[in-house]
């Protein structure tokens, strides 16, 4: 089934991850909305990101913070052109039919500006609310399949292990003219494979190194158009040491077991695991981390350093780079991150993976 797409999102020839970075299309560059940003600063943050020329603002839905759909709606309504991604909505948190109502409403009101990622959610969060399934992979596959059918106006019957719908469809008055991309926010090999089967793209949580991006794409094995969205903590400063120091606190979690897929492809993976085991706390771990590791695990440094890292990510297959600002003034941090937007074309989506001419189902 074909999907109408905004003109600014261009198709590109399939490229090898090893392709020359000078020839590869630039990724879209977006920013992450900090989950704990004071409420009064959320809309000024989004408007400033748009004014500075960023391609997207991504909002998160972490347990105990703010809802993803509500944040997205507010940001979309307060801006004019910037895309807004929700990364991510846990599949276990909402009935898929009611999720479709929310997503279709956003897409109708703000056509061509919405991206939505569905994921498992953090296991301990989902268990704490009694919504961790016996088979997260089955739930994700069933959920994304049903969500896509509903958004396309299909009369939907599903009698799966988790998703059960009897002749459910959206009313024609509720159908969006531009159906959003449905992405999967996942990290493990089996979940990545499911994303390749059912989703229009994959959102990778931070840190995303070129090594991890290549491994992830190997598991995804896309047979059609597939976006790769990469989150990274980011800081740009006139001197490299200042920027590296700024991103350290954002890396304190990466020694925990949930982050193993991100770390395993790195040449210093065993040393990083050993350092975490030898550290009494996450704070000690990140304080003892060598600068060379920090530089590989973030988009940080001078403007030249950070642009070079974006080029490496682009060559590894990343189509959408999402930067998470650090420090006490996230709105102010946008100003320095915006210096990255002057390096070549950044508008629109970069390269996509899969056979040329393959359409989105």
KOLNUSE-321176 format. One record per residue (C-alpha): residue number from 1; y, x, z; chain. Coordinates in nm, 3 decimals. Example, Ala and Ser with C-alpha at 12.3 -4.5 7.8 and 13.67 -1.06 7.14 Angstrom:
! residues 2
     k        py        px        pz   c
     1    -0.450     1.230     0.780   A
     2    -0.106     1.367     0.714   A
END
This chain:
! residues 361
     k        py        px        pz   c
     1     0.000     0.000     0.000   A
     2     0.336     0.148    -0.098   A
     3     0.624     0.180     0.143   A
     4     0.993     0.183     0.052   A
     5     1.153     0.498     0.191   A
     6     1.513     0.609     0.234   A
     7     1.640     0.819    -0.055   A
     8     1.730     1.120     0.158   A
     9     1.363     1.189     0.237   A
    10     1.241     1.391    -0.057   A
    11     0.890     1.480    -0.159   A
    12     0.809     1.847    -0.211   A
    13     0.522     2.035    -0.370   A
    14     0.236     2.129    -0.139   A
    15     0.275     2.484    -0.013   A
    16     0.048     2.727     0.158   A
    17     0.144     2.808     0.518   A
    18     0.175     3.167     0.400   A
    19     0.431     3.074     0.133   A
    20     0.747     3.278     0.101   A
    21     0.995     3.140     0.354   A
    22     1.281     3.190     0.109   A
    23     1.123     2.933    -0.126   A
    24     0.985     2.682     0.124   A
    25     1.196     2.369     0.184   A
    26     1.390     2.370     0.508   A
    27     1.267     2.145     0.788   A
    28     1.475     1.862     0.919   A
    29     1.643     1.978     1.240   A
    30     1.671     1.730     1.524   A
    31     1.734     1.741     1.896   A
    32     1.548     1.598     2.192   A
    33     1.734     1.367     2.426   A
    34     1.675     1.506     2.778   A
    35     1.474     1.255     2.979   A
    36     1.689     1.302     3.291   A
    37     2.030     1.298     3.123   A
    38     2.266     1.077     3.328   A
    39     2.286     0.732     3.173   A
    40     2.657     0.762     3.102   A
    41     2.598     1.070     2.886   A
    42     2.316     0.939     2.667   A
    43     2.528     0.773     2.400   A
    44     2.792     1.051     2.387   A
    45     2.503     1.297     2.343   A
    46     2.362     1.102     2.049   A
    47     2.701     1.054     1.886   A
    48     2.779     1.424     1.922   A
    49     2.444     1.518     1.769   A
    50     2.525     1.297     1.472   A
    51     2.877     1.437     1.434   A
    52     2.743     1.794     1.437   A
    53     2.506     1.718     1.151   A
    54     2.164     1.706     1.315   A
    55     1.905     1.505     1.122   A
    56     1.749     1.324     1.416   A
    57     1.753     1.246     1.786   A
    58     1.411     1.207     1.949   A
    59     1.369     1.015     2.275   A
    60     1.076     1.043     2.512   A
    61     0.897     0.791     2.729   A
    62     0.772     0.974     3.037   A
    63     0.638     0.780     3.333   A
    64     0.909     0.731     3.593   A
    65     1.199     0.796     3.354   A
    66     1.334     0.570     3.077   A
    67     1.163     0.346     2.823   A
    68     1.135     0.477     2.470   A
    69     1.215     0.155     2.283   A
    70     1.522     0.076     2.493   A
    71     1.661     0.427     2.450   A
    72     1.598     0.422     2.076   A
    73     1.771     0.086     2.034   A
    74     2.079     0.201     2.224   A
    75     2.105     0.528     2.030   A
    76     2.057     0.356     1.694   A
    77     2.324     0.098     1.775   A
    78     2.576     0.362     1.880   A
    79     2.534     0.584     1.574   A
    80     2.562     0.537     1.199   A
    81     2.320     0.759     1.007   A
    82     2.109     0.980     1.232   A
    83     1.735     0.909     1.247   A
    84     1.587     0.822     1.585   A
    85     1.232     0.911     1.676   A
    86     1.033     0.779     1.969   A
    87     0.796     1.048     2.084   A
    88     0.585     0.901     2.217   A
    89     0.461     0.555     2.313   A
    90     0.129     0.572     2.502   A
    91    -0.131     0.352     2.333   A
    92    -0.265     0.230     2.667   A
    93     0.073     0.106     2.786   A
    94     0.136    -0.180     2.539   A
    95    -0.067    -0.439     2.357   A
    96    -0.048    -0.336     1.992   A
    97     0.078    -0.673     1.870   A
    98     0.373    -0.665     2.109   A
    99     0.441    -0.300     2.023   A
   100     0.459    -0.411     1.660   A
   101     0.723    -0.670     1.751   A
   102     0.943    -0.403     1.909   A
   103     0.899    -0.149     1.630   A
   104     0.951    -0.405     1.354   A
   105     1.269    -0.523     1.523   A
   106     1.411    -0.171     1.535   A
   107     1.315    -0.110     1.175   A
   108     1.475    -0.435     1.059   A
   109     1.798    -0.374     1.244   A
   110     1.823    -0.005     1.147   A
   111     1.634     0.035     0.819   A
   112     1.521     0.383     0.726   A
   113     1.632     0.539     1.055   A
   114     1.327     0.491     1.279   A
   115     1.020     0.709     1.344   A
   116     0.756     0.619     1.602   A
   117     0.484     0.835     1.755   A
   118     0.184     0.689     1.934   A
   119    -0.025     0.903     2.166   A
   120    -0.267     0.913     2.455   A
   121    -0.002     0.974     2.718   A
   122    -0.052     1.236     2.988   A
   123    -0.393     1.169     3.145   A
   124    -0.276     1.179     3.507   A
   125     0.011     0.940     3.433   A
   126    -0.211     0.693     3.256   A
   127    -0.478     0.710     3.527   A
   128    -0.212     0.646     3.790   A
   129    -0.137     0.310     3.628   A
   130    -0.501     0.228     3.551   A
   131    -0.467     0.265     3.174   A
   132    -0.670     0.575     3.081   A
   133    -0.946     0.458     2.843   A
   134    -1.305     0.571     2.836   A
   135    -1.249     0.697     2.481   A
   136    -0.886     0.792     2.412   A
   137    -0.974     0.888     2.054   A
   138    -1.119     0.547     1.979   A
   139    -0.817     0.371     2.126   A
   140    -0.576     0.587     1.924   A
   141    -0.761     0.528     1.597   A
   142    -0.788     0.152     1.651   A
   143    -0.427     0.122     1.769   A
   144    -0.261     0.309     1.483   A
   145    -0.472     0.125     1.226   A
   146    -0.382    -0.215     1.368   A
   147    -0.015    -0.126     1.416   A
   148     0.022    -0.024     1.053   A
   149    -0.146    -0.345     0.934   A
   150     0.084    -0.560     1.144   A
   151     0.399    -0.381     1.027   A
   152     0.296    -0.444     0.669   A
   153     0.262    -0.816     0.735   A
   154    -0.115    -0.832     0.706   A
   155    -0.314    -1.109     0.868   A
   156    -0.492    -0.888     1.116   A
   157    -0.840    -0.929     1.258   A
   158    -0.972    -0.649     1.475   A
   159    -1.268    -0.660     1.711   A
   160    -1.283    -0.300     1.822   A
   161    -1.368    -0.143     2.151   A
   162    -1.006    -0.169     2.268   A
   163    -0.798    -0.347     2.004   A
   164    -0.886    -0.713     1.961   A
   165    -0.675    -0.933     1.737   A
   166    -0.766    -1.273     1.595   A
   167    -0.559    -1.371     1.293   A
   168    -0.240    -1.210     1.419   A
   169     0.048    -1.136     1.184   A
   170     0.424    -1.090     1.194   A
   171     0.629    -1.375     1.057   A
   172     0.794    -1.289     0.725   A
   173     1.132    -1.317     0.897   A
   174     1.031    -1.031     1.130   A
   175     0.896    -0.787     0.870   A
   176     1.099    -0.469     0.813   A
   177     1.203    -0.378     0.462   A
   178     1.140    -0.011     0.542   A
   179     0.822     0.039     0.743   A
   180     0.864     0.337     0.978   A
   181     0.634     0.633     0.966   A
   182     0.372     0.601     1.237   A
   183     0.295     0.943     1.378   A
   184     0.047     1.055     1.642   A
   185     0.165     1.261     1.936   A
   186    -0.145     1.467     2.017   A
   187    -0.252     1.824     2.087   A
   188    -0.631     1.879     2.108   A
   189    -0.853     1.952     1.805   A
   190    -1.033     1.615     1.799   A
   191    -0.710     1.421     1.848   A
   192    -0.543     1.621     1.571   A
   193    -0.831     1.529     1.340   A
   194    -0.778     1.160     1.418   A
   195    -0.408     1.201     1.343   A
   196    -0.497     1.342     1.004   A
   197    -0.714     1.038     0.936   A
   198    -0.486     0.755     1.044   A
   199    -0.125     0.870     1.095   A
   200     0.167     0.953     0.867   A
   201     0.239     1.264     1.069   A
   202     0.179     1.449     1.394   A
   203     0.419     1.527     1.677   A
   204     0.338     1.849     1.861   A
   205     0.483     1.893     2.209   A
   206     0.651     2.217     2.304   A
   207     0.588     2.502     2.266   A
   208     0.506     2.510     1.896   A
   209     0.459     2.859     1.760   A
   210     0.381     2.930     1.394   A
   211     0.028     3.020     1.507   A
   212    -0.023     2.684     1.676   A
   213     0.129     2.494     1.383   A
   214    -0.119     2.655     1.143   A
   215    -0.415     2.586     1.370   A
   216    -0.301     2.226     1.421   A
   217    -0.275     2.168     1.046   A
   218    -0.625     2.310     1.007   A
   219    -0.756     2.043     1.245   A
   220    -0.543     1.769     1.090   A
   221    -0.670     1.860     0.742   A
   222    -0.435     1.613     0.572   A
   223    -0.560     1.459     0.253   A
   224    -0.229     1.288     0.184   A
   225     0.136     1.318     0.277   A
   226     0.161     1.423     0.643   A
   227     0.463     1.526     0.847   A
   228     0.444     1.789     1.121   A
   229     0.705     1.746     1.394   A
   230     0.745     2.042     1.631   A
   231     0.923     2.030     1.966   A
   232     1.057     2.355     2.112   A
   233     1.290     2.445     2.396   A
   234     1.593     2.610     2.242   A
   235     1.900     2.812     2.325   A
   236     2.146     3.000     2.105   A
   237     2.388     3.251     2.253   A
   238     2.592     3.549     2.133   A
   239     2.345     3.782     2.304   A
   240     1.969     3.746     2.294   A
   241     1.909     3.813     2.666   A
   242     2.128     3.520     2.772   A
   243     1.943     3.279     2.544   A
   244     1.598     3.398     2.656   A
   245     1.697     3.361     3.021   A
   246     1.818     3.007     2.953   A
   247     1.488     2.884     2.806   A
   248     1.259     3.032     3.076   A
   249     1.267     2.726     3.306   A
   250     1.159     2.509     3.014   A
   251     0.839     2.711     2.978   A
   252     0.712     2.691     3.334   A
   253     0.444     2.431     3.253   A
   254     0.273     2.616     2.971   A
   255     0.028     2.799     3.196   A
   256    -0.134     2.471     3.301   A
   257    -0.468     2.362     3.144   A
   258    -0.318     2.078     2.937   A
   259    -0.124     2.334     2.736   A
   260    -0.424     2.550     2.645   A
   261    -0.432     2.435     2.277   A
   262    -0.074     2.562     2.235   A
   263    -0.152     2.902     2.385   A
   264    -0.502     2.975     2.253   A
   265    -0.392     3.089     1.903   A
   266    -0.153     3.354     2.042   A
   267    -0.247     3.722     2.056   A
   268    -0.144     3.736     2.423   A
   269    -0.326     3.415     2.526   A
   270    -0.568     3.585     2.767   A
   271    -0.287     3.781     2.929   A
   272    -0.081     3.464     2.973   A
   273    -0.372     3.285     3.141   A
   274    -0.423     3.584     3.369   A
   275    -0.054     3.594     3.460   A
   276    -0.059     3.226     3.554   A
   277    -0.369     3.277     3.768   A
   278    -0.200     3.568     3.946   A
   279     0.122     3.375     4.010   A
   280     0.163     3.162     4.320   A
   281     0.382     2.903     4.144   A
   282     0.503     2.799     3.803   A
   283     0.841     2.944     3.888   A
   284     0.690     3.285     3.963   A
   285     0.483     3.267     3.646   A
   286     0.778     3.204     3.419   A
   287     0.991     3.462     3.600   A
   288     0.729     3.732     3.537   A
   289     0.678     3.642     3.171   A
   290     0.781     3.926     2.935   A
   291     1.079     3.863     2.710   A
   292     0.859     3.918     2.406   A
   293     0.645     3.619     2.508   A
   294     0.949     3.402     2.576   A
   295     1.084     3.482     2.230   A
   296     0.755     3.365     2.073   A
   297     0.740     3.045     2.279   A
   298     1.089     2.909     2.211   A
   299     1.362     2.891     1.951   A
   300     1.596     3.126     2.133   A
   301     1.825     3.418     2.079   A
   302     2.126     3.477     1.858   A
   303     2.193     3.243     1.571   A
   304     2.010     3.487     1.344   A
   305     1.710     3.503     1.578   A
   306     1.682     3.126     1.599   A
   307     1.723     3.077     1.225   A
   308     1.446     3.329     1.166   A
   309     1.219     3.134     1.400   A
   310     1.293     2.809     1.214   A
   311     1.203     2.987     0.890   A
   312     0.870     3.098     1.042   A
   313     0.796     2.744     1.154   A
   314     0.885     2.613     0.810   A
   315     0.646     2.861     0.647   A
   316     0.373     2.754     0.891   A
   317     0.402     2.393     0.778   A
   318     0.657     2.233     1.013   A
   319     0.854     1.956     0.837   A
   320     1.067     1.845     1.135   A
   321     1.193     2.092     1.397   A
   322     1.307     1.922     1.719   A
   323     1.509     2.137     1.958   A
   324     1.522     2.066     2.332   A
   325     1.852     2.199     2.474   A
   326     1.847     2.370     2.811   A
   327     2.097     2.434     3.088   A
   328     2.326     2.220     3.303   A
   329     2.530     2.087     3.009   A
   330     2.298     1.952     2.734   A
   331     2.589     1.798     2.542   A
   332     2.765     2.133     2.538   A
   333     2.442     2.304     2.434   A
   334     2.443     2.097     2.116   A
   335     2.746     2.292     1.998   A
   336     2.563     2.625     2.000   A
   337     2.245     2.479     1.853   A
   338     2.450     2.334     1.568   A
   339     2.521     2.687     1.444   A
   340     2.165     2.680     1.310   A
   341     2.256     2.404     1.066   A
   342     2.454     2.637     0.844   A
   343     2.147     2.824     0.718   A
   344     2.045     2.661     0.392   A
   345     1.973     2.293     0.330   A
   346     1.879     2.106     0.641   A
   347     1.937     1.745     0.546   A
   348     1.630     1.531     0.495   A
   349     1.265     1.599     0.554   A
   350     1.116     1.926     0.444   A
   351     0.777     1.990     0.288   A
   352     0.486     1.755     0.336   A
   353     0.117     1.829     0.332   A
   354    -0.145     1.665     0.119   A
   355    -0.215     1.619    -0.250   A
   356     0.100     1.573    -0.458   A
   357     0.135     1.210    -0.554   A
   358    -0.075     1.079    -0.266   A
   359     0.096     0.785    -0.106   A
   360     0.117     0.658     0.247   A
   361    -0.140     0.383     0.306   A
END
